[in-house]
């Protein structure tokens, strides 16, 4: 099958952007099943790329290769996955990490494919795969084989249960693809802190690996500070703050099971003083208002909310939520305090996010400055031609 583009729509491919939208396609020449490899052709008939066909999505095709002569087969996935793993091996800062992203979808030339590796204290590896596109779903067997060859892993679990699969006409899929469940919970070490990873029921593939560097930064900033961690999930930021010498860490999340896991993670680290930690099950927006009413102040606040805007069309609603939570965060900071604030919404770019945070500071009556811009860890690269891959953005802000 060939997808013939409207005149001028080939420019995005020439810039090596990997998505072909429905509105860019003039005609569909031939027939293909969902996930099949199709040719992308410009208006003059020149073949530009080879892509996975997704007839139910507005992203009608995701490009596997910008070389129109390259065959998309098992060997293709072996090459691409081996290259992705090798890129991580070449970065010294990623050496020895208990949790590591091996494949980061479009940014590794593998649209719709996520793979995270979790390594326990005995060097046993479990790789968790998430397939979010119909093209990736079709090549599941090849992807698993390539991961085994590239990593030597003995356990691969699939967590293809993200809502985005519905846009591709796919049902959620979870289960073991290679090997079987370990006898004990998976516990990794991140920058000296031990954390349990629930690959079956936890968020994403079981853990938020993208925040690794930012959690370490918090550790360096925490000494002698009273810390408030909002949307704390299983306590990644909280435990690093304790390890860094925070005088008190108050952690808030609306999920009691997540807080129970956070407390259990703290128990995995006996060197950390449990009496400096408290866990609050509450809606963060409500809890920030309650803290306002009793005039509680903190020296360092972390705001790491869930995705408020999965796409640009949700940006307006999301902007109001980001404004609200940051406004109340600014109000709870002591003089000279630090705010670490994040957005993981793809529909909110860094410029808009900074504008929202600036408006929140103004409305809170606080003078503030950006100390550092924050982003995902090095195993979550962003392809220069695919800025949409930079979903995680953050600001470290100091107030007067």
N, C-alpha and C positions, 0 to 999 in steps of 0.2 A: 504493500500500500504506500502511496505517496500523498503527503499533505502539501498542497500547493499554496504558498503564502500570497496574501495581498501585496501589491506592489509597495515597496518601501519597508515592509515588515521584516525584511531580511537583515535590517541594520542591527537589531538586538542580537541576532545570531553572530553577526560579524564582530560584535563586541563580546561574544562568548557568554551571553546570558543563556541559562539552560532551560528556560520555560517558554513554551509556545501556547498563547492564550487562544481561546475559541475565536475571538474577534479578529485574530491575525490570519486565519485560514480562509482562503478563497474557495478551494474545492478539495474534496477527498477523492483521490483517484484509486479505486480498488476497494478491497474489504480487508478488515483485520479484526482479530479478537482483542478484547481488553488486555493490555500488557504486551502485545506483540510489538516487535521492532518495526518501525516505519521509517521511510525516508522523508526528510524535510527538503522541499524544493522551492526555489524562488520563482518569481513570476515569469522569468525567462527560461525556466526549465533546468537550471543548474542545481545539482544536488549539494546541499550545504551540510547536512548532519544526519545522524541516525538517532532515533528517539523511541521512547516507550509510549504507546498509544493509550490514552485514557478518555474514552468517549463520554463518561458521566461527569467529568470534572471540567471546571472552567479553564483549568490548565490542561489543555487537550493532549499535550505531549511534553515529556521531560527528556532532555537530551542526554544520551549516554556518551556519544562521541561526536566531536566536531570534525572528525576525519570521516568523510562519507564512504571511504573504502574500508573502514575497520569493521570486522565482523563482531557482532555481539553474541558471544557464546561463553561456555564455561571458562575458557582460557582468558577471555576478557576480564571476567570477575577475579580470577586468580591474579592477574597483573595489577588491576586497580586496587584490590584489597592489600596485596603485598606492598604496594607503593605507599598506601595510607599508613600501614603499620611501620614501615621503614621511616617515614617522616617523623613519627613520634619517637622512634629510637634515636634519631639524630639530634634530638633536643635534650641537652643534659638536665634541664630543669624538670623534665618529666620522668627521669630515671628513678626507679624505686617507688613510684606512687602506687598505693594500694588500690586506688580506683583510677581508671584511665579511659578516656574516649578513644577508640581505635578508628572509628569511621564516623565522619560528621557530614553525611548526606552530600548535598550539592557542593559543599566546599572541598570535598575529596573526590569530586567527579562521579559520585554515586547517589543520584537523587532518590530520596525516599528510604535511604538505608542508614540506620544508626546502630552502632555496636559499642558497648561499654564492657570493659574487663574489670573484674573485681578479684583481687589476689589476697588471700588470707595469710596469717603468720607462718603457715607451713608451705607457702608458695604454691598453693592450689588455686588454679584459675577457674573462674566462671565467667563466661562471656554472655551478655544479654543483648539480644538483637531486637530491634524494632523496625518493622517494615511498614511505611506509611503511604506508599503509592502502589498502584496496580502493577506497574512495571517491576518494582522491587518484589512484590508478592509473587509474581510469575517465576522469578529466578531464585526463590528461596533455597532450593537444593544446591544450586551452584554457589550461592553466597555462603552457606554453611560449610561446604567443602573447602572453599577458599579460605575461610577463617581458620579452619582446622589446620590447613597447610601452612598458613602464615604465622600462626601463633602456637601451634602444638597444644591448644586447649583441649581438655577432656570433657568439658561440660558446656553446652550451649543451650540457653533458655530463651524462648521467644516471648516478648511482651508487645505484640502488635495489637494494642487495645486503645490507641489514641483516637479521639473523636474525629480527627481529620480523615481517617479511613472511610468514614461514611460519605465524604465528598467524592471518593473514588469508587463508590459502589461496593465497598468491602465490609465484611463483618469482622468483629474483633476476634483475634486468635491469640491464644497463650498456651504454653506448654513446652516440654523438653524436646529439643531437636537433636541433641547429641548428648550421650551420657545420662546420668540420673541425678536426683536431688542429693546434696551432701548430707552426711549424717548429723551435722551440727549447723547452727545458723552461720551465715557468712559474716565475718567480722574483718574489716579492713582497718589499716592505720593511715591516717592523713595528718601529716606534719606533727607526728608524736601523739595524736589523739586517736583512740580506738572507737570505731562506730560500727554498729550492726546494720547490714544492708538487707532489706526485704525485697528480693527481686520478684516475688510473686504478687504482693499486694501494695508495695510501696509506690510512691509517685515516680513517674517517668520509667527508668529502668531499675529503680530502687533507691536512687540517691541523686542529689544535685551536684554532679561533678563540675559543672561550669563555674561554680562559686569557690572553688578550691583556693585560688590565689587571694580572693577577697576575704575569705575566712582567715587566711594567714595574716593579711594586713590588719584585720581587726585584732588579732592576737598581739601584734606589735604595738597597737594603740591603746590596749585595754588597761595597762598597769595603773592602779590607783583610781580607776574610774568606776562609777556606778553605771551599769549598762542596761538598756532596755532593748530586747530583741523581739520585734513584732513579726508575726507569721513565722514562728520559729521552726515549725515542722518537727524533725527529730533531733534538733539541738545542735546542728553543725556549727553555727556562729556562736551559740551559747557556750559550748565546751571550749572553743578556741579562746573566747574571752576569759573564761576561768583559767585556762592554761597560761594566759598572758598576764594574770595578776589582777583582774578586776575585783573590786571590793565587794560588789554584789551584781548578780545577773538576774534580771526578771525577764522571763520568757513567756510570750503570749501566743496562743494558737486556738482556733475554734475546734480542733479535733483532739478529743481526750486520748484516743489510741495513739496519735502522734506524740502527745506529751508523755504518755506512759513509756513509749519507746525512747524518748529523749532522756527520761529519768533512768531507764535501764542502761542507756549509753553512758551516762554519767557514772553509773556503778561499775562499768567496764574500766574506768580510769580512777583507781583508788588514790592516786596522787592529787586529784582535784578535790577541793574541799566542798562537799555537798551542801554544807550549811550556808554557803554563799550563793546558792541557786534557789530560785523559786519558780514554779510552773503555774501559769494561770490559764484556765480554759475559758475563753471568752471571745466574742467577736472583737477584732482589733479596733474597729471604728468606735464601738461602744466603750471599750476599755480605755482608749485614749481620752475620751470625754470624761470618764470617771476619774482618771488621773488628773485631768484638768480641774475637776470639781474639788479634789482634795489637795491640789497644788503640789503634786509630786514632780520632782525635777531629776533629770539624769544628765550625766556627763557625756554619754555616747548612746545614740539611738540607731538601731538597724531597722530599716523598712524594706523588707523583701517580699512583697505581695505576690500572689498568683497572677497569672496572665489575665489582665482586665480587657485587652483588645486583641483577639486572635487575628483580626484583619483590619484594614483601614476603615471599613464601614462602621466599626465599633469604636473608632477613635474618640468621638465626641463624648460618649458615655464614659469611656475609660478615663478621659482627661478629668472629668469631674471627680471620679474616685481617687485618682492620683493627687489631685489638688486637695481634697479633703484630708487624706491620710498624711500628706506632707505638712499641711497647715497645722494640724494638731501635733505632729511630730516636732515642728519648730517651737511650738508653744511649750513643750515639755522639756526643752533643752535648758540646762543651766548656762550662765554666762561663760563664754569660751568653749561651749560644748561642740561635739562633732555629730554630724548626721551622715550615715551611710544609707543612701536611698537608691532603689533600683526599679527598673521596669524590665520585664521579660516579654512584653507585648510586641509582637512583630508589627502591629499597626501603629505603634508610637515610636517615631524616630528620635534620635538623640537631641535634635534641635527643638522639637516639640516638647520632649520630656524636660529639657533644661528650662524652657519657657514656663512650663507648668510649675516646676519647683520654684522658679524665681517669683512667680505670682503668689505662691503659697507663703514664701518668706516675707514678701511685701505685706500681704494681708495679716500675717502674724506679727507685724511690726518689728521684724528682726533684720539687722544688717548681717549679711552673710557673704561668703566667698567660696569659690570652688578651690579646694586644695588639690584634688586629683580626680581625673576621669577614670571610671572603672569599667571593666569589660570581662568577658569570659576568659577562662584559662587557655593556655597555649595549645591544648589538645582539642580546642573548639575553634579552629581557624575560620577566617572569613575570606572567601574567594573575592578577589578584587572586582570581578565581573558580576558578583552576586551579593550586593550590599544587604539584601533581605536576610542573609545568613547572620547578620549581627543583631540578633534578637535581644541579647542581654546587654543592657547599658546601665551605668550607675554613676553616681556623683558622691564624692567625699566632700562635705561642706562643713566649714567652721563658722560659728556665729559669734558675734560680740557678746 
